Amino acid sequence: MVSVQQVEKMIKEKLPDAEVIVRDLRGGDHLEAIVVSNQFVGQTMVKQHQLVYDALKEAMASEAIHALALKTYTPAKWETISQTV
């Protein structure tokens, strides 16, 4: 099992500019991650997710993370979304 803080650290190592929010959904191996990064600008959602999964590939391969609900945003999109909440 991997901690929420470890997941945040792994993502930030791959995407240093990222704002990362990780939540434990069920006992440590089912997580939700919200990642906001300038590196997502001009990228498809699939490419955005691939960038995050690449940062977590070891934890995913070892099943330290069994399931990950992933939401990725550019800073502009995140600003729009956070204003409506």
NUZARO-887192 format. One record per atom (N, C-alpha, C, CB): residue in one letter; x, y, z. Coordinates in nm, 2 decimals. Glycine has a CB too. Layout:
BEGIN
("A", (X, Y, Z))
...
end
This chain:
BEGIN
("M", (0.08, -0.12, 0.00))
("M", (0.00, 0.00, 0.00))
("M", (0.09, 0.12, 0.00))
("M", (-0.10, 0.00, 0.12))
("V", (0.04, 0.23, -0.06))
("V", (0.11, 0.35, -0.07))
("V", (0.03, 0.46, -0.01))
("V", (0.15, 0.39, -0.22))
("S", (0.09, 0.56, 0.06))
("S", (0.02, 0.67, 0.12))
("S", (-0.02, 0.78, 0.02))
("S", (0.11, 0.73, 0.23))
("V", (-0.12, 0.85, 0.06))
("V", (-0.16, 0.97, -0.02))
("V", (-0.04, 1.06, -0.04))
("V", (-0.28, 1.04, 0.05))
("Q", (0.04, 1.09, 0.06))
("Q", (0.15, 1.18, 0.05))
("Q", (0.25, 1.12, -0.05))
("Q", (0.22, 1.20, 0.18))
("Q", (0.27, 0.99, -0.05))
("Q", (0.37, 0.93, -0.15))
("Q", (0.32, 0.94, -0.29))
("Q", (0.39, 0.78, -0.11))
("V", (0.19, 0.93, -0.31))
("V", (0.13, 0.94, -0.45))
("V", (0.15, 1.09, -0.49))
("V", (-0.02, 0.90, -0.45))
("E", (0.12, 1.18, -0.40))
("E", (0.14, 1.32, -0.44))
("E", (0.29, 1.35, -0.48))
("E", (0.10, 1.41, -0.32))
("K", (0.38, 1.30, -0.40))
("K", (0.52, 1.31, -0.42))
("K", (0.56, 1.26, -0.56))
("K", (0.61, 1.25, -0.31))
("M", (0.52, 1.14, -0.59))
("M", (0.55, 1.07, -0.72))
("M", (0.50, 1.15, -0.84))
("M", (0.49, 0.93, -0.73))
("I", (0.38, 1.21, -0.83))
("I", (0.32, 1.29, -0.93))
("I", (0.40, 1.42, -0.95))
("I", (0.18, 1.32, -0.91))
("K", (0.44, 1.48, -0.84))
("K", (0.51, 1.61, -0.84))
("K", (0.65, 1.59, -0.89))
("K", (0.51, 1.67, -0.70))
("E", (0.71, 1.47, -0.87))
("E", (0.84, 1.45, -0.93))
("E", (0.84, 1.45, -1.08))
("E", (0.90, 1.31, -0.87))
("K", (0.73, 1.39, -1.14))
("K", (0.72, 1.39, -1.28))
("K", (0.67, 1.52, -1.34))
("K", (0.63, 1.27, -1.32))
("L", (0.58, 1.58, -1.26))
("L", (0.52, 1.71, -1.31))
("L", (0.54, 1.82, -1.20))
("L", (0.36, 1.69, -1.33))
("P", (0.66, 1.87, -1.20))
("P", (0.70, 1.96, -1.08))
("P", (0.61, 2.08, -1.06))
("P", (0.84, 2.01, -1.11))
("D", (0.54, 2.13, -1.17))
("D", (0.46, 2.25, -1.15))
("D", (0.32, 2.21, -1.10))
("D", (0.45, 2.32, -1.28))
("A", (0.29, 2.09, -1.09))
("A", (0.15, 2.04, -1.07))
("A", (0.10, 2.08, -0.93))
("A", (0.14, 1.89, -1.09))
("E", (-0.03, 2.11, -0.93))
("E", (-0.10, 2.11, -0.80))
("E", (-0.17, 1.98, -0.79))
("E", (-0.21, 2.24, -0.80))
("V", (-0.15, 1.91, -0.68))
("V", (-0.20, 1.77, -0.67))
("V", (-0.28, 1.75, -0.55))
("V", (-0.08, 1.67, -0.67))
("I", (-0.40, 1.69, -0.57))
("I", (-0.49, 1.66, -0.46))
("I", (-0.52, 1.51, -0.47))
("I", (-0.63, 1.74, -0.46))
("V", (-0.48, 1.43, -0.36))
("V", (-0.51, 1.29, -0.37))
("V", (-0.59, 1.26, -0.25))
("V", (-0.37, 1.21, -0.36))
("R", (-0.69, 1.17, -0.27))
("R", (-0.79, 1.13, -0.17))
("R", (-0.79, 0.98, -0.16))
("R", (-0.93, 1.19, -0.19))
("D", (-0.80, 0.92, -0.04))
("D", (-0.81, 0.78, -0.02))
("D", (-0.96, 0.75, -0.03))
("D", (-0.75, 0.73, 0.11))
("L", (-1.00, 0.67, -0.13))
("L", (-1.14, 0.64, -0.14))
("L", (-1.19, 0.51, -0.06))
("L", (-1.18, 0.62, -0.29))
("R", (-1.09, 0.42, -0.04))
("R", (-1.12, 0.30, 0.02))
("R", (-1.00, 0.22, 0.07))
("R", (-1.21, 0.21, -0.07))
("G", (-0.95, 0.25, 0.19))
("G", (-0.85, 0.16, 0.25))
("G", (-0.71, 0.17, 0.19))
("G", (-0.89, 0.03, 0.24))
("G", (-0.68, 0.28, 0.12))
("G", (-0.54, 0.30, 0.08))
("G", (-0.50, 0.25, -0.06))
("G", (-0.45, 0.23, 0.17))
("D", (-0.58, 0.16, -0.12))
("D", (-0.54, 0.11, -0.26))
("D", (-0.64, 0.16, -0.36))
("D", (-0.54, -0.04, -0.26))
("H", (-0.74, 0.23, -0.33))
("H", (-0.84, 0.29, -0.42))
("H", (-0.83, 0.44, -0.40))
("H", (-0.99, 0.24, -0.40))
("L", (-0.77, 0.51, -0.49))
("L", (-0.74, 0.66, -0.47))
("L", (-0.81, 0.74, -0.58))
("L", (-0.60, 0.68, -0.47))
("E", (-0.83, 0.87, -0.55))
("E", (-0.87, 0.97, -0.65))
("E", (-0.76, 1.07, -0.65))
("E", (-1.01, 1.03, -0.61))
("A", (-0.72, 1.11, -0.77))
("A", (-0.62, 1.22, -0.78))
("A", (-0.67, 1.33, -0.88))
("A", (-0.49, 1.16, -0.84))
("I", (-0.66, 1.45, -0.83))
("I", (-0.69, 1.57, -0.92))
("I", (-0.55, 1.63, -0.94))
("I", (-0.79, 1.67, -0.85))
("V", (-0.52, 1.65, -1.07))
("V", (-0.39, 1.70, -1.10))
("V", (-0.41, 1.82, -1.20))
("V", (-0.29, 1.59, -1.17))
("V", (-0.35, 1.93, -1.16))
("V", (-0.35, 2.06, -1.24))
("V", (-0.21, 2.09, -1.28))
("V", (-0.42, 2.18, -1.16))
("S", (-0.19, 2.10, -1.41))
("S", (-0.05, 2.13, -1.46))
("S", (-0.05, 2.20, -1.59))
("S", (0.03, 2.00, -1.47))
("N", (0.05, 2.29, -1.61))
("N", (0.07, 2.36, -1.73))
("N", (0.11, 2.26, -1.84))
("N", (0.18, 2.47, -1.72))
("Q", (0.17, 2.15, -1.80))
("Q", (0.21, 2.05, -1.90))
("Q", (0.10, 1.98, -1.97))
("Q", (0.30, 1.94, -1.83))
("F", (-0.02, 2.01, -1.93))
("F", (-0.14, 1.95, -1.99))
("F", (-0.20, 2.04, -2.10))
("F", (-0.25, 1.93, -1.89))
("V", (-0.15, 2.16, -2.11))
("V", (-0.20, 2.26, -2.21))
("V", (-0.17, 2.20, -2.35))
("V", (-0.13, 2.40, -2.19))
("G", (-0.27, 2.19, -2.43))
("G", (-0.26, 2.14, -2.57))
("G", (-0.25, 1.99, -2.58))
("G", (-0.14, 2.20, -2.63))
("Q", (-0.27, 1.92, -2.47))
("Q", (-0.26, 1.77, -2.47))
("Q", (-0.40, 1.72, -2.46))
("Q", (-0.18, 1.72, -2.35))
("T", (-0.43, 1.60, -2.52))
("T", (-0.55, 1.54, -2.51))
("T", (-0.57, 1.48, -2.37))
("T", (-0.57, 1.42, -2.61))
("M", (-0.69, 1.45, -2.33))
("M", (-0.71, 1.39, -2.19))
("M", (-0.63, 1.26, -2.18))
("M", (-0.86, 1.37, -2.17))
("V", (-0.63, 1.18, -2.29))
("V", (-0.55, 1.06, -2.28))
("V", (-0.41, 1.09, -2.25))
("V", (-0.57, 0.98, -2.42))
("K", (-0.35, 1.18, -2.32))
("K", (-0.21, 1.22, -2.30))
("K", (-0.18, 1.27, -2.16))
("K", (-0.16, 1.32, -2.40))
("Q", (-0.28, 1.35, -2.11))
("Q", (-0.27, 1.40, -1.97))
("Q", (-0.26, 1.29, -1.87))
("Q", (-0.38, 1.50, -1.94))
("H", (-0.35, 1.19, -1.89))
("H", (-0.36, 1.08, -1.80))
("H", (-0.23, 0.99, -1.81))
("H", (-0.49, 0.99, -1.83))
("Q", (-0.18, 0.98, -1.94))
("Q", (-0.06, 0.90, -1.95))
("Q", (0.06, 0.96, -1.88))
("Q", (-0.03, 0.89, -2.10))
("L", (0.06, 1.09, -1.88))
("L", (0.17, 1.16, -1.80))
("L", (0.16, 1.13, -1.65))
("L", (0.16, 1.31, -1.82))
("V", (0.04, 1.13, -1.60))
("V", (0.03, 1.10, -1.46))
("V", (0.05, 0.95, -1.43))
("V", (-0.12, 1.13, -1.41))
("Y", (0.00, 0.86, -1.51))
("Y", (0.02, 0.72, -1.50))
("Y", (0.17, 0.68, -1.51))
("Y", (-0.06, 0.64, -1.60))
("D", (0.24, 0.75, -1.59))
("D", (0.38, 0.73, -1.60))
("D", (0.45, 0.76, -1.47))
("D", (0.44, 0.82, -1.71))
("A", (0.41, 0.86, -1.40))
("A", (0.46, 0.89, -1.27))
("A", (0.43, 0.79, -1.16))
("A", (0.41, 1.03, -1.22))
("L", (0.33, 0.71, -1.18))
("L", (0.28, 0.62, -1.09))
("L", (0.30, 0.47, -1.13))
("L", (0.14, 0.64, -1.05))
("K", (0.37, 0.45, -1.24))
("K", (0.38, 0.32, -1.30))
("K", (0.43, 0.21, -1.21))
("K", (0.47, 0.32, -1.42))
("E", (0.53, 0.24, -1.12))
("E", (0.58, 0.14, -1.03))
("E", (0.47, 0.10, -0.93))
("E", (0.70, 0.19, -0.96))
("A", (0.40, 0.20, -0.87))
("A", (0.30, 0.17, -0.77))
("A", (0.18, 0.10, -0.83))
("A", (0.25, 0.30, -0.71))
("M", (0.15, 0.13, -0.96))
("M", (0.04, 0.06, -1.03))
("M", (0.08, -0.08, -1.06))
("M", (0.00, 0.14, -1.16))
("A", (0.20, -0.10, -1.10))
("A", (0.25, -0.24, -1.14))
("A", (0.26, -0.33, -1.02))
("A", (0.39, -0.23, -1.21))
("S", (0.29, -0.28, -0.91))
("S", (0.31, -0.36, -0.79))
("S", (0.17, -0.37, -0.72))
("S", (0.41, -0.30, -0.69))
("E", (0.07, -0.31, -0.77))
("E", (-0.06, -0.31, -0.71))
("E", (-0.07, -0.24, -0.58))
("E", (-0.12, -0.45, -0.70))
("A", (0.03, -0.15, -0.55))
("A", (0.02, -0.07, -0.43))
("A", (-0.10, 0.02, -0.45))
("A", (0.15, 0.01, -0.41))
("I", (-0.13, 0.06, -0.57))
("I", (-0.25, 0.13, -0.61))
("I", (-0.33, 0.04, -0.69))
("I", (-0.22, 0.27, -0.68))
("H", (-0.44, -0.01, -0.64))
("H", (-0.53, -0.10, -0.72))
("H", (-0.62, -0.03, -0.82))
("H", (-0.61, -0.18, -0.62))
("A", (-0.67, 0.09, -0.78))
("A", (-0.76, 0.17, -0.87))
("A", (-0.73, 0.32, -0.84))
("A", (-0.91, 0.13, -0.84))
("L", (-0.74, 0.39, -0.95))
("L", (-0.71, 0.53, -0.95))
("L", (-0.82, 0.61, -1.03))
("L", (-0.57, 0.57, -0.99))
("A", (-0.90, 0.69, -0.96))
("A", (-0.99, 0.78, -1.03))
("A", (-0.91, 0.91, -1.06))
("A", (-1.12, 0.81, -0.95))
("L", (-0.89, 0.94, -1.18))
("L", (-0.80, 1.05, -1.22))
("L", (-0.87, 1.16, -1.29))
("L", (-0.68, 1.00, -1.31))
("K", (-0.85, 1.28, -1.25))
("K", (-0.90, 1.40, -1.31))
("K", (-0.78, 1.49, -1.34))
("K", (-1.01, 1.47, -1.22))
("T", (-0.77, 1.53, -1.46))
("T", (-0.66, 1.62, -1.50))
("T", (-0.71, 1.75, -1.56))
("T", (-0.56, 1.55, -1.60))
("Y", (-0.65, 1.86, -1.53))
("Y", (-0.69, 1.99, -1.57))
("Y", (-0.57, 2.08, -1.61))
("Y", (-0.78, 2.06, -1.47))
("T", (-0.59, 2.17, -1.70))
("T", (-0.50, 2.28, -1.72))
("T", (-0.53, 2.38, -1.62))
("T", (-0.51, 2.34, -1.87))
("P", (-0.44, 2.47, -1.58))
("P", (-0.47, 2.58, -1.48))
("P", (-0.59, 2.66, -1.52))
("P", (-0.35, 2.67, -1.47))
("A", (-0.61, 2.69, -1.65))
("A", (-0.72, 2.78, -1.69))
("A", (-0.85, 2.70, -1.67))
("A", (-0.71, 2.82, -1.84))
("K", (-0.85, 2.57, -1.70))
("K", (-0.97, 2.49, -1.69))
("K", (-1.00, 2.48, -1.54))
("K", (-0.96, 2.35, -1.75))
("W", (-0.90, 2.45, -1.46))
("W", (-0.92, 2.44, -1.31))
("W", (-0.98, 2.56, -1.25))
("W", (-0.79, 2.40, -1.25))
("E", (-0.93, 2.68, -1.30))
("E", (-0.98, 2.81, -1.25))
("E", (-1.13, 2.82, -1.28))
("E", (-0.90, 2.93, -1.31))
("T", (-1.17, 2.78, -1.40))
("T", (-1.31, 2.79, -1.44))
("T", (-1.39, 2.69, -1.35))
("T", (-1.32, 2.75, -1.58))
("I", (-1.34, 2.57, -1.33))
("I", (-1.42, 2.47, -1.25))
("I", (-1.43, 2.51, -1.10))
("I", (-1.35, 2.33, -1.26))
("S", (-1.32, 2.56, -1.05))
("S", (-1.32, 2.59, -0.90))
("S", (-1.40, 2.72, -0.87))
("S", (-1.17, 2.62, -0.86))
("Q", (-1.43, 2.80, -0.97))
("Q", (-1.52, 2.91, -0.95))
("Q", (-1.66, 2.87, -0.94))
("Q", (-1.50, 3.02, -1.06))
("T", (-1.70, 2.76, -1.00))
("T", (-1.84, 2.71, -1.00))
("T", (-1.87, 2.63, -0.88))
("T", (-1.86, 2.63, -1.13))
("V", (-1.77, 2.59, -0.80))
("V", (-1.80, 2.51, -0.69))
("V", (-1.83, 2.59, -0.57))
("V", (-1.68, 2.42, -0.66))
end
